[in-house]
């Protein structure tokens, strides 16, 4: 690849703003493997039409326009984005469109300034976490290639954009959180384009869901500009799920299955109690031996005393466990009733909010996703949320399929 770069050929990959042409061996020689005319390399040239788009993106950003607004601007003018063929194959019902990440990647790519230096970075895998990170190589490994003939963005514009880019990027990195603290993140779909509804916010307290295509790429890609408060989504959908679960059939199955599990666990307790008592007795002799050793030889390092304390703590834990199981086994109030189940399901929101990640995984076992359809009824705009349940295996309920928040349910 280094040889290709030094000869002015492409090292691989394609970049928006350029066109690529195969350079064949003038002697007419063929490749031994493919039996096709031998290719010496791939010549790169500026695509004038795309280069104008690149320059426009840089000028817009330099004038203070953000990534999302630039993407919307290009989409509104139906300018073909990079990778449009892949987008068409992946989503044949949607017109290919620009997204903010494409704008951001374009603004930080030094090739547009004429710097085609190759082998600057490499992927490194962290053996402990398994994650890959992009690390810069030492400068002596770089294959420098400055191509004034391929420069699309003038030096002054490039420098100005990079200054603003670095400033904004540093600000946006602050306070960035991993994962989402909202229960229905990833479970809501836009009825108009099929994209995810994402969390957008005006401030810390005003959190809403909006169509990701409309929000990031503009109304020319998806016309659904309606938003809904996150708190309303939680209230309405959880209320409907609660009603679904509070049917006599579900409640009776929960009571029956939970009580059966309790009975099975109680039946196993004599063996568990016996095992705990036996282990405790074995530890008792270990403790005696350690005490005897210390009394005869002392313990200058304190290592034997640490072992003694650890064994005593383990013995106390086993005794408490055995006593607890014994008390539970002799209890006359084991089991649950329908009132207990109704109380738990009625407080579904508090129950699910204790561990959002686990709660979201459990909800997806019940309903894969909800489709939010915008409705305009006499000037009143709202969403209708629909979701098909997957009750097979959930709480023992089988052969049921209902629609949550049907035409009467509003968000």
GIUR-V692862 format. One record per pair of residues at least 4 apart in sequence whose ideal C-beta (glycine too) atoms are under 8 Angstrom apart, sorted by the first residue. I is the first residue (numbers start at 0). GAP is how many residues later the second one is. D is the distance in Angstrom with one decimal. If there is no record, write none. Layout:
i=I gap=GAP d=D
i=I gap=GAP d=D
This chain:
i=0 gap=4 d=6.5
i=0 gap=10 d=4.5
i=0 gap=11 d=6.9
i=0 gap=117 d=6.8
i=0 gap=118 d=7.6
i=0 gap=142 d=8.0
i=1 gap=4 d=6.3
i=1 gap=116 d=6.9
i=1 gap=117 d=6.9
i=1 gap=141 d=4.7
i=2 gap=4 d=6.3
i=3 gap=5 d=4.3
i=3 gap=6 d=6.9
i=3 gap=7 d=5.4
i=3 gap=37 d=5.3
i=3 gap=38 d=7.9
i=4 gap=4 d=7.1
i=4 gap=6 d=5.2
i=4 gap=111 d=7.2
i=4 gap=113 d=4.5
i=4 gap=138 d=5.0
i=4 gap=140 d=5.1
i=5 gap=137 d=6.8
i=5 gap=139 d=7.2
i=6 gap=34 d=6.2
i=7 gap=33 d=7.9
i=7 gap=35 d=7.5
i=7 gap=36 d=7.8
i=7 gap=137 d=7.8
i=7 gap=139 d=7.7
i=8 gap=14 d=7.0
i=8 gap=31 d=7.5
i=8 gap=32 d=3.0
i=8 gap=33 d=5.5
i=8 gap=34 d=6.5
i=8 gap=35 d=7.5
i=9 gap=10 d=6.0
i=9 gap=31 d=7.1
i=9 gap=32 d=4.2
i=9 gap=33 d=7.6
i=9 gap=34 d=5.2
i=10 gap=107 d=5.1
i=13 gap=4 d=7.3
i=13 gap=6 d=6.0
i=14 gap=94 d=7.1
i=14 gap=96 d=6.0
i=15 gap=34 d=5.7
i=15 gap=37 d=7.8
i=15 gap=38 d=7.0
i=15 gap=65 d=7.9
i=15 gap=66 d=3.9
i=15 gap=90 d=7.0
i=16 gap=29 d=6.9
i=16 gap=30 d=6.0
i=16 gap=33 d=4.6
i=16 gap=34 d=5.1
i=16 gap=36 d=7.5
i=16 gap=37 d=4.5
i=16 gap=95 d=6.7
i=16 gap=135 d=5.5
i=17 gap=26 d=5.4
i=17 gap=27 d=6.7
i=17 gap=28 d=6.1
i=17 gap=29 d=5.7
i=17 gap=32 d=7.5
i=17 gap=132 d=7.0
i=18 gap=25 d=7.7
i=18 gap=26 d=5.4
i=18 gap=27 d=7.7
i=18 gap=28 d=4.5
i=19 gap=22 d=5.1
i=19 gap=23 d=7.2
i=19 gap=24 d=6.0
i=19 gap=25 d=7.9
i=20 gap=21 d=6.9
i=20 gap=22 d=4.8
i=20 gap=24 d=6.9
i=21 gap=17 d=5.2
i=21 gap=20 d=5.8
i=21 gap=21 d=7.7
i=22 gap=16 d=6.7
i=22 gap=17 d=4.8
i=22 gap=18 d=5.1
i=22 gap=19 d=6.8
i=22 gap=20 d=5.2
i=23 gap=13 d=4.8
i=23 gap=14 d=6.8
i=23 gap=15 d=5.9
i=23 gap=16 d=6.8
i=24 gap=4 d=4.7
i=24 gap=12 d=6.7
i=24 gap=13 d=4.2
i=24 gap=14 d=7.4
i=24 gap=15 d=5.7
i=27 gap=9 d=6.9
i=28 gap=8 d=7.6
i=28 gap=9 d=4.7
i=29 gap=4 d=7.9
i=29 gap=5 d=5.5
i=29 gap=6 d=6.4
i=29 gap=7 d=5.9
i=29 gap=8 d=5.9
i=30 gap=4 d=6.6
i=30 gap=5 d=5.4
i=30 gap=6 d=7.5
i=30 gap=7 d=4.9
i=30 gap=8 d=7.5
i=43 gap=103 d=7.9
i=43 gap=106 d=6.2
i=44 gap=105 d=7.9
i=45 gap=5 d=5.2
i=45 gap=103 d=7.8
i=45 gap=104 d=6.2
i=45 gap=106 d=6.5
i=46 gap=4 d=6.1
i=47 gap=4 d=6.8
i=48 gap=4 d=7.3
i=49 gap=4 d=6.5
i=50 gap=4 d=6.4
i=50 gap=101 d=4.7
i=51 gap=4 d=6.3
i=52 gap=4 d=6.5
i=52 gap=21 d=7.1
i=52 gap=26 d=5.9
i=53 gap=4 d=6.6
i=53 gap=52 d=6.5
i=53 gap=58 d=6.0
i=53 gap=98 d=5.1
i=53 gap=99 d=6.9
i=54 gap=4 d=6.2
i=54 gap=97 d=6.3
i=54 gap=98 d=6.5
i=54 gap=102 d=7.9
i=55 gap=4 d=6.2
i=56 gap=4 d=6.4
i=56 gap=13 d=5.8
i=56 gap=17 d=7.6
i=56 gap=46 d=6.1
i=56 gap=49 d=5.8
i=56 gap=50 d=7.1
i=57 gap=4 d=6.1
i=57 gap=49 d=6.8
i=57 gap=54 d=7.5
i=57 gap=95 d=5.2
i=57 gap=99 d=5.4
i=57 gap=100 d=7.5
i=57 gap=103 d=5.4
i=58 gap=4 d=6.3
i=58 gap=98 d=6.9
i=59 gap=5 d=4.3
i=59 gap=9 d=7.8
i=59 gap=10 d=5.1
i=59 gap=13 d=6.8
i=60 gap=4 d=6.0
i=60 gap=5 d=7.9
i=60 gap=6 d=7.7
i=60 gap=9 d=6.4
i=60 gap=42 d=7.4
i=60 gap=46 d=5.8
i=60 gap=100 d=5.7
i=60 gap=103 d=7.0
i=60 gap=104 d=7.6
i=61 gap=95 d=6.1
i=61 gap=98 d=5.2
i=61 gap=99 d=5.2
i=61 gap=102 d=6.8
i=64 gap=4 d=4.9
i=64 gap=5 d=5.5
i=64 gap=8 d=7.5
i=65 gap=4 d=6.9
i=65 gap=34 d=7.8
i=66 gap=4 d=6.4
i=66 gap=33 d=3.7
i=66 gap=34 d=7.7
i=66 gap=36 d=4.4
i=66 gap=37 d=5.3
i=67 gap=4 d=6.4
i=67 gap=32 d=4.8
i=67 gap=147 d=7.4
i=67 gap=148 d=5.6
i=68 gap=4 d=6.3
i=69 gap=4 d=6.6
i=69 gap=28 d=7.7
i=69 gap=30 d=7.8
i=69 gap=33 d=4.9
i=70 gap=4 d=6.2
i=70 gap=26 d=7.5
i=70 gap=27 d=4.2
i=70 gap=28 d=5.7
i=70 gap=29 d=5.2
i=70 gap=31 d=7.1
i=70 gap=32 d=5.5
i=70 gap=145 d=6.4
i=70 gap=146 d=5.4
i=70 gap=147 d=6.9
i=71 gap=4 d=6.1
i=71 gap=145 d=6.2
i=71 gap=146 d=3.1
i=71 gap=147 d=7.8
i=71 gap=148 d=7.4
i=72 gap=4 d=6.9
i=72 gap=145 d=7.7
i=73 gap=5 d=4.5
i=73 gap=7 d=7.2
i=73 gap=24 d=4.6
i=74 gap=4 d=7.5
i=74 gap=22 d=4.7
i=74 gap=23 d=5.5
i=74 gap=142 d=5.1
i=74 gap=143 d=4.9
i=74 gap=145 d=4.7
i=74 gap=146 d=5.3
i=75 gap=142 d=5.8
i=75 gap=143 d=7.8
i=75 gap=144 d=4.5
i=77 gap=17 d=7.5
i=77 gap=142 d=7.2
i=78 gap=19 d=7.4
i=79 gap=4 d=5.1
i=79 gap=16 d=6.6
i=80 gap=6 d=7.2
i=80 gap=15 d=5.5
i=80 gap=16 d=6.1
i=80 gap=17 d=4.5
i=80 gap=18 d=8.0
i=80 gap=21 d=6.4
i=81 gap=20 d=6.5
i=82 gap=4 d=6.0
i=82 gap=13 d=7.7
i=83 gap=4 d=6.3
i=83 gap=12 d=3.8
i=84 gap=4 d=6.6
i=85 gap=4 d=6.2
i=86 gap=4 d=6.2
i=86 gap=7 d=7.5
i=86 gap=9 d=3.9
i=86 gap=10 d=7.4
i=87 gap=4 d=6.1
i=87 gap=8 d=5.9
i=90 gap=103 d=7.6
i=92 gap=101 d=7.6
i=93 gap=99 d=6.0
i=93 gap=100 d=7.8
i=93 gap=119 d=7.6
i=93 gap=127 d=7.1
i=94 gap=126 d=6.8
i=96 gap=116 d=7.4
i=96 gap=120 d=4.6
i=96 gap=121 d=8.0
i=96 gap=123 d=7.7
i=96 gap=124 d=4.4
i=97 gap=4 d=5.5
i=97 gap=5 d=6.8
i=97 gap=119 d=6.4
i=98 gap=4 d=7.7
i=98 gap=117 d=5.5
i=98 gap=118 d=5.9
i=99 gap=4 d=6.2
i=99 gap=116 d=5.4
i=100 gap=4 d=6.3
i=101 gap=4 d=6.4
i=102 gap=4 d=6.5
i=103 gap=4 d=6.7
i=104 gap=4 d=6.4
i=105 gap=6 d=7.2
i=106 gap=54 d=5.8
i=106 gap=58 d=5.6
i=107 gap=54 d=7.7
i=107 gap=57 d=6.3
i=109 gap=5 d=4.1
i=109 gap=7 d=7.6
i=110 gap=4 d=6.5
i=110 gap=5 d=5.5
i=110 gap=39 d=7.1
i=111 gap=39 d=7.5
i=111 gap=40 d=4.8
i=111 gap=41 d=4.5
i=111 gap=46 d=7.2
i=112 gap=38 d=6.2
i=112 gap=40 d=5.5
i=112 gap=42 d=6.9
i=112 gap=45 d=4.3
i=113 gap=32 d=6.0
i=113 gap=33 d=5.3
i=113 gap=34 d=5.3
i=113 gap=36 d=5.9
i=113 gap=37 d=3.4
i=114 gap=30 d=7.9
i=114 gap=31 d=6.1
i=114 gap=32 d=7.8
i=115 gap=29 d=4.4
i=115 gap=30 d=7.2
i=115 gap=31 d=4.9
i=115 gap=34 d=6.5
i=116 gap=25 d=5.5
i=116 gap=26 d=6.7
i=116 gap=27 d=4.8
i=116 gap=28 d=5.7
i=116 gap=29 d=7.6
i=117 gap=24 d=7.4
i=117 gap=25 d=4.4
i=117 gap=27 d=6.3
i=118 gap=18 d=6.3
i=118 gap=22 d=5.8
i=118 gap=23 d=5.7
i=118 gap=24 d=5.0
i=119 gap=16 d=6.2
i=119 gap=17 d=6.2
i=119 gap=22 d=5.5
i=120 gap=13 d=5.2
i=120 gap=14 d=6.2
i=120 gap=15 d=5.2
i=120 gap=16 d=6.2
i=121 gap=12 d=7.6
i=121 gap=13 d=6.1
i=121 gap=15 d=5.8
i=122 gap=9 d=5.0
i=122 gap=10 d=7.3
i=122 gap=11 d=6.1
i=122 gap=12 d=7.7
i=123 gap=8 d=6.8
i=123 gap=9 d=5.5
i=123 gap=10 d=7.8
i=123 gap=11 d=4.7
i=124 gap=5 d=6.9
i=124 gap=6 d=7.3
i=124 gap=7 d=5.1
i=125 gap=4 d=6.6
i=125 gap=5 d=5.1
i=125 gap=6 d=7.6
i=125 gap=7 d=6.9
i=136 gap=4 d=4.2
i=136 gap=5 d=6.7
i=146 gap=4 d=7.0
i=152 gap=4 d=5.3
i=152 gap=5 d=4.8
i=152 gap=8 d=7.6
i=153 gap=4 d=6.8
i=154 gap=4 d=6.2
i=155 gap=4 d=6.3
i=156 gap=4 d=6.2
i=157 gap=4 d=6.3
i=158 gap=4 d=6.5
i=159 gap=4 d=6.8
i=160 gap=4 d=5.8
i=161 gap=4 d=6.2
i=162 gap=4 d=6.6
i=163 gap=4 d=6.2
i=164 gap=4 d=6.0
i=165 gap=4 d=6.3
i=166 gap=4 d=6.7
i=167 gap=4 d=6.2
i=168 gap=4 d=6.6
i=169 gap=4 d=7.6
i=171 gap=4 d=7.2
i=176 gap=4 d=7.6
i=178 gap=178 d=6.8
i=179 gap=5 d=3.9
i=179 gap=6 d=7.5
i=179 gap=19 d=6.8
i=179 gap=176 d=7.6
i=180 gap=175 d=5.8
i=181 gap=17 d=5.8
i=181 gap=25 d=7.3
i=181 gap=48 d=5.6
i=181 gap=174 d=7.4
i=182 gap=51 d=5.9
i=182 gap=55 d=7.9
i=182 gap=169 d=6.2
i=182 gap=170 d=7.3
i=182 gap=173 d=5.8
i=182 gap=176 d=6.2
i=182 gap=177 d=6.0
i=182 gap=180 d=7.2
i=183 gap=4 d=5.6
i=183 gap=25 d=7.7
i=183 gap=46 d=7.8
i=183 gap=49 d=5.5
i=183 gap=50 d=6.9
i=183 gap=53 d=6.7
i=183 gap=176 d=7.7
i=183 gap=179 d=7.8
i=183 gap=186 d=7.3
i=184 gap=13 d=7.9
i=184 gap=14 d=6.3
i=184 gap=175 d=7.3
i=185 gap=10 d=6.6
i=185 gap=174 d=7.4
i=185 gap=183 d=8.0
i=186 gap=173 d=7.1
i=186 gap=176 d=6.8
i=186 gap=177 d=6.8
i=186 gap=180 d=7.4
i=186 gap=181 d=7.7
i=186 gap=182 d=5.0
i=186 gap=183 d=6.1
i=187 gap=8 d=6.8
i=187 gap=9 d=3.8
i=187 gap=21 d=5.9
i=187 gap=45 d=7.2
i=187 gap=181 d=6.8
i=187 gap=182 d=5.4
i=187 gap=184 d=5.7
i=187 gap=197 d=7.8
i=188 gap=5 d=6.0
i=188 gap=6 d=7.1
i=188 gap=7 d=6.5
i=188 gap=8 d=6.7
i=188 gap=180 d=5.3
i=188 gap=181 d=6.9
i=188 gap=182 d=5.0
i=188 gap=183 d=6.9
i=189 gap=4 d=6.5
i=189 gap=5 d=5.1
i=189 gap=6 d=7.5
i=189 gap=7 d=5.9
i=189 gap=21 d=4.1
i=189 gap=22 d=7.6
i=189 gap=23 d=6.9
i=189 gap=24 d=7.6
i=189 gap=32 d=6.5
i=189 gap=34 d=5.3
i=189 gap=181 d=7.8
i=189 gap=182 d=6.4
i=190 gap=33 d=7.4
i=190 gap=180 d=5.1
i=190 gap=181 d=6.3
i=190 gap=182 d=3.9
i=190 gap=183 d=7.3
i=191 gap=19 d=7.0
i=191 gap=30 d=5.4
i=191 gap=31 d=6.2
i=191 gap=32 d=4.3
i=191 gap=182 d=7.4
i=192 gap=18 d=6.7
i=192 gap=20 d=4.9
i=192 gap=21 d=7.9
i=192 gap=28 d=7.2
i=192 gap=29 d=4.1
i=192 gap=31 d=7.1
i=194 gap=16 d=5.9
i=194 gap=17 d=4.8
i=194 gap=18 d=4.4
i=194 gap=27 d=6.8
i=195 gap=16 d=5.1
i=196 gap=12 d=4.3
i=196 gap=13 d=6.5
i=196 gap=14 d=6.0
i=196 gap=15 d=7.0
i=196 gap=175 d=5.9
i=197 gap=11 d=6.9
i=197 gap=12 d=6.4
i=197 gap=13 d=7.8
i=197 gap=14 d=4.5
i=197 gap=17 d=6.5
i=198 gap=8 d=6.1
i=198 gap=9 d=7.5
i=198 gap=10 d=6.3
i=198 gap=31 d=6.5
i=199 gap=7 d=7.9
i=199 gap=8 d=5.7
i=199 gap=9 d=7.5
i=199 gap=10 d=4.8
i=199 gap=15 d=5.9
i=199 gap=27 d=7.1
i=200 gap=5 d=6.0
i=200 gap=6 d=4.9
i=200 gap=7 d=7.0
i=201 gap=4 d=4.3
i=205 gap=23 d=7.9
i=206 gap=22 d=7.0
i=206 gap=23 d=4.4
i=206 gap=24 d=7.5
i=207 gap=19 d=4.3
i=207 gap=20 d=6.1
i=207 gap=21 d=5.4
i=207 gap=22 d=6.3
i=208 gap=18 d=6.6
i=208 gap=19 d=5.3
i=208 gap=20 d=8.0
i=208 gap=21 d=6.1
i=208 gap=24 d=6.0
i=208 gap=163 d=7.6
i=209 gap=4 d=6.6
i=209 gap=5 d=4.7
i=209 gap=15 d=7.7
i=209 gap=16 d=7.8
i=209 gap=17 d=4.6
i=210 gap=4 d=6.2
i=210 gap=11 d=5.4
i=210 gap=13 d=4.5
i=210 gap=14 d=7.6
i=211 gap=4 d=5.7
i=212 gap=4 d=5.3
i=212 gap=8 d=5.0
i=212 gap=9 d=3.9
i=212 gap=11 d=8.0
i=213 gap=4 d=7.0
i=213 gap=5 d=6.1
i=213 gap=7 d=7.0
i=213 gap=8 d=4.4
i=213 gap=9 d=7.2
i=213 gap=10 d=5.3
i=213 gap=11 d=5.4
i=216 gap=4 d=4.1
i=216 gap=5 d=7.3
i=218 gap=4 d=5.5
i=218 gap=6 d=6.2
i=223 gap=150 d=5.5
i=225 gap=148 d=4.4
i=225 gap=155 d=5.9
i=225 gap=156 d=8.0
i=225 gap=157 d=6.5
i=227 gap=4 d=5.7
i=227 gap=5 d=5.9
i=227 gap=144 d=7.2
i=227 gap=154 d=7.8
i=227 gap=155 d=5.3
i=227 gap=183 d=5.1
i=228 gap=4 d=7.1
i=229 gap=4 d=6.6
i=230 gap=4 d=6.3
i=231 gap=4 d=6.0
i=231 gap=179 d=5.6
i=232 gap=4 d=5.9
i=232 gap=152 d=7.7
i=232 gap=178 d=6.1
i=233 gap=4 d=5.7
i=233 gap=115 d=6.5
i=234 gap=4 d=6.1
i=234 gap=114 d=7.7
i=235 gap=4 d=6.7
i=235 gap=149 d=6.9
i=235 gap=169 d=6.4
i=235 gap=173 d=6.6
i=235 gap=174 d=7.4
i=235 gap=175 d=5.0
i=236 gap=4 d=6.3
i=236 gap=133 d=6.6
i=236 gap=148 d=6.3
i=236 gap=150 d=7.8
i=236 gap=167 d=6.8
i=236 gap=168 d=6.5
i=236 gap=174 d=7.8
i=237 gap=4 d=6.1
i=237 gap=110 d=5.3
i=237 gap=111 d=5.1
i=237 gap=114 d=7.2
i=238 gap=4 d=6.6
i=239 gap=4 d=6.5
i=239 gap=164 d=4.5
i=239 gap=165 d=5.0
i=239 gap=169 d=6.3
i=240 gap=4 d=6.4
i=240 gap=107 d=6.6
i=240 gap=122 d=7.7
i=240 gap=125 d=7.0
i=240 gap=126 d=7.6
i=240 gap=163 d=6.6
i=241 gap=4 d=6.0
i=241 gap=103 d=5.7
i=241 gap=104 d=6.6
i=241 gap=106 d=4.8
i=243 gap=6 d=7.7
i=243 gap=145 d=7.0
i=243 gap=158 d=6.5
i=243 gap=160 d=6.6
i=244 gap=5 d=5.3
i=244 gap=6 d=8.0
i=244 gap=100 d=4.9
i=244 gap=103 d=7.6
i=244 gap=150 d=7.4
i=245 gap=4 d=7.2
i=245 gap=5 d=6.7
i=245 gap=96 d=6.4
i=245 gap=99 d=5.5
i=245 gap=100 d=7.3
i=246 gap=4 d=6.9
i=247 gap=4 d=6.1
i=248 gap=4 d=6.4
i=248 gap=148 d=7.1
i=249 gap=4 d=6.3
i=249 gap=145 d=6.1
i=249 gap=147 d=5.7
i=250 gap=4 d=6.4
i=250 gap=87 d=5.1
i=250 gap=90 d=5.1
i=250 gap=91 d=6.6
i=250 gap=94 d=8.0
i=251 gap=4 d=6.2
i=251 gap=86 d=7.2
i=252 gap=4 d=6.0
i=252 gap=142 d=6.2
i=252 gap=143 d=4.5
i=252 gap=144 d=6.1
i=253 gap=4 d=5.9
i=253 gap=87 d=5.0
i=253 gap=141 d=5.6
i=253 gap=142 d=7.4
i=254 gap=4 d=6.1
i=254 gap=81 d=6.0
i=254 gap=82 d=6.3
i=254 gap=83 d=5.7
i=254 gap=86 d=6.0
i=255 gap=4 d=6.3
i=255 gap=140 d=7.8
i=256 gap=4 d=6.5
i=256 gap=138 d=7.4
i=256 gap=139 d=5.1
i=257 gap=4 d=6.5
i=257 gap=77 d=7.8
i=257 gap=78 d=5.4
i=258 gap=4 d=6.4
i=258 gap=76 d=4.6
i=258 gap=77 d=6.4
i=259 gap=4 d=6.5
i=260 gap=4 d=6.3
i=261 gap=4 d=6.3
i=261 gap=72 d=5.6
i=261 gap=73 d=5.7
i=261 gap=74 d=7.9
i=262 gap=4 d=6.3
i=262 gap=72 d=8.0
i=263 gap=4 d=6.7
i=264 gap=4 d=7.0
i=265 gap=62 d=7.2
i=265 gap=63 d=5.9
i=265 gap=68 d=6.5
i=267 gap=4 d=5.9
i=268 gap=4 d=5.8
i=268 gap=56 d=4.9
i=268 gap=59 d=7.2
i=268 gap=60 d=5.0
i=269 gap=4 d=6.3
i=269 gap=59 d=7.6
i=270 gap=4 d=6.3
i=271 gap=4 d=6.4
i=271 gap=53 d=6.0
i=272 gap=4 d=6.3
i=272 gap=49 d=5.1
i=272 gap=52 d=5.1
i=272 gap=53 d=6.0
i=272 gap=56 d=7.6
i=273 gap=4 d=6.3
i=274 gap=4 d=6.5
i=275 gap=4 d=6.3
i=275 gap=42 d=4.7
i=275 gap=43 d=7.8
i=275 gap=45 d=5.4
i=275 gap=46 d=4.2
i=275 gap=49 d=7.5
i=276 gap=4 d=6.5
i=276 gap=41 d=7.7
i=276 gap=45 d=5.6
i=277 gap=4 d=6.6
i=278 gap=4 d=6.4
i=278 gap=39 d=5.6
i=279 gap=4 d=6.7
i=279 gap=35 d=5.3
i=279 gap=38 d=4.3
i=279 gap=39 d=5.9
i=279 gap=42 d=7.2
i=280 gap=4 d=7.4
i=281 gap=4 d=6.8
i=282 gap=4 d=6.2
i=282 gap=28 d=5.4
i=282 gap=31 d=6.0
i=282 gap=32 d=4.5
i=282 gap=35 d=7.3
i=283 gap=4 d=6.7
i=283 gap=31 d=6.8
i=284 gap=4 d=6.5
i=285 gap=4 d=6.4
i=285 gap=25 d=5.4
i=286 gap=4 d=6.4
i=286 gap=21 d=6.5
i=286 gap=24 d=5.4
i=286 gap=25 d=6.3
i=286 gap=28 d=7.0
i=287 gap=4 d=6.2
i=288 gap=4 d=6.3
i=289 gap=4 d=6.5
i=289 gap=14 d=6.0
i=289 gap=17 d=6.1
i=289 gap=18 d=4.5
i=289 gap=21 d=6.9
i=290 gap=4 d=6.3
i=290 gap=17 d=6.9
i=291 gap=4 d=6.4
i=292 gap=4 d=5.8
i=292 gap=11 d=6.2
i=293 gap=4 d=6.7
i=293 gap=5 d=5.0
i=293 gap=10 d=5.7
i=293 gap=11 d=6.8
i=293 gap=14 d=7.3
i=298 gap=4 d=7.0
i=298 gap=5 d=4.4
i=298 gap=6 d=5.1
i=301 gap=4 d=6.2
i=302 gap=4 d=6.8
i=303 gap=4 d=6.4
i=304 gap=4 d=6.5
i=305 gap=4 d=6.4
i=306 gap=4 d=6.4
i=307 gap=4 d=6.3
i=308 gap=4 d=6.3
i=309 gap=4 d=6.5
i=310 gap=4 d=6.4
i=311 gap=4 d=6.5
i=312 gap=4 d=6.5
i=313 gap=4 d=6.5
i=314 gap=4 d=6.4
i=315 gap=4 d=6.4
i=316 gap=4 d=6.4
i=317 gap=4 d=6.3
i=318 gap=4 d=6.2
i=319 gap=4 d=6.1
i=320 gap=4 d=6.4
i=321 gap=4 d=6.2
i=322 gap=4 d=6.3
i=323 gap=4 d=6.3
i=324 gap=4 d=6.1
i=325 gap=4 d=6.6
i=326 gap=4 d=6.6
i=327 gap=6 d=7.2
i=335 gap=4 d=4.3
i=335 gap=5 d=6.5
i=336 gap=4 d=7.6
i=337 gap=4 d=6.1
i=338 gap=4 d=6.4
i=339 gap=4 d=6.5
i=340 gap=4 d=6.2
i=341 gap=4 d=5.9
i=342 gap=4 d=6.7
i=343 gap=4 d=8.0
i=343 gap=7 d=6.5
i=346 gap=4 d=5.7
i=347 gap=4 d=6.1
i=348 gap=4 d=6.1
i=349 gap=4 d=7.4
i=350 gap=8 d=7.8
i=351 gap=4 d=7.6
i=351 gap=7 d=3.8
i=351 gap=10 d=7.9
i=351 gap=11 d=7.4
i=352 gap=6 d=7.2
i=353 gap=5 d=7.5
i=354 gap=4 d=5.9
i=355 gap=4 d=6.1
i=356 gap=4 d=6.7
i=357 gap=4 d=6.4
i=358 gap=4 d=6.2
i=359 gap=4 d=6.5
i=360 gap=4 d=7.2
i=361 gap=4 d=7.2
i=362 gap=4 d=6.4
i=363 gap=4 d=6.1
i=364 gap=25 d=6.8
i=364 gap=28 d=7.8
i=364 gap=29 d=5.8
i=365 gap=23 d=5.9
i=365 gap=24 d=6.4
i=365 gap=25 d=7.1
i=365 gap=28 d=5.4
i=366 gap=20 d=4.3
i=366 gap=21 d=7.0
i=366 gap=22 d=5.5
i=366 gap=23 d=6.8
i=366 gap=37 d=6.6
i=367 gap=19 d=7.6
i=367 gap=20 d=7.5
i=367 gap=22 d=6.4
i=368 gap=18 d=6.5
i=369 gap=15 d=4.8
i=369 gap=16 d=6.6
i=369 gap=17 d=4.0
i=369 gap=34 d=7.2
i=369 gap=35 d=7.5
i=370 gap=14 d=7.2
i=370 gap=15 d=5.1
i=370 gap=16 d=7.0
i=371 gap=11 d=4.4
i=371 gap=12 d=7.4
i=371 gap=13 d=5.4
i=371 gap=39 d=7.0
i=372 gap=10 d=6.5
i=372 gap=11 d=4.7
i=372 gap=12 d=7.8
i=372 gap=13 d=7.1
i=373 gap=7 d=6.8
i=373 gap=8 d=7.8
i=373 gap=9 d=6.0
i=374 gap=6 d=7.1
i=374 gap=7 d=5.6
i=374 gap=8 d=6.9
i=374 gap=9 d=5.3
i=374 gap=35 d=7.7
i=375 gap=4 d=7.4
i=375 gap=5 d=5.2
i=376 gap=4 d=7.9
i=376 gap=5 d=7.4
i=381 gap=28 d=4.6
i=381 gap=29 d=6.1
i=382 gap=27 d=7.2
i=382 gap=28 d=4.2
i=383 gap=21 d=6.9
i=383 gap=22 d=7.8
i=383 gap=23 d=6.3
i=383 gap=25 d=6.5
i=383 gap=26 d=6.7
i=383 gap=27 d=7.5
i=384 gap=19 d=7.1
i=384 gap=20 d=4.2
i=384 gap=24 d=6.1
i=384 gap=26 d=5.4
i=385 gap=17 d=5.5
i=385 gap=18 d=6.9
i=385 gap=19 d=6.3
i=385 gap=20 d=6.4
i=386 gap=16 d=7.1
i=386 gap=17 d=4.7
i=386 gap=18 d=7.2
i=387 gap=13 d=6.1
i=387 gap=14 d=7.9
i=387 gap=15 d=6.4
i=388 gap=5 d=8.0
i=388 gap=11 d=6.9
i=388 gap=12 d=6.0
i=388 gap=13 d=5.6
i=388 gap=15 d=6.9
i=389 gap=4 d=7.0
i=390 gap=4 d=7.8
i=390 gap=6 d=4.6
i=390 gap=7 d=7.0
i=390 gap=9 d=4.5
i=390 gap=10 d=7.0
i=391 gap=5 d=7.8
i=391 gap=6 d=5.5
i=391 gap=7 d=7.5
i=392 gap=5 d=7.5
i=403 gap=5 d=7.2
i=404 gap=4 d=3.0
i=404 gap=5 d=7.9
i=404 gap=6 d=7.3
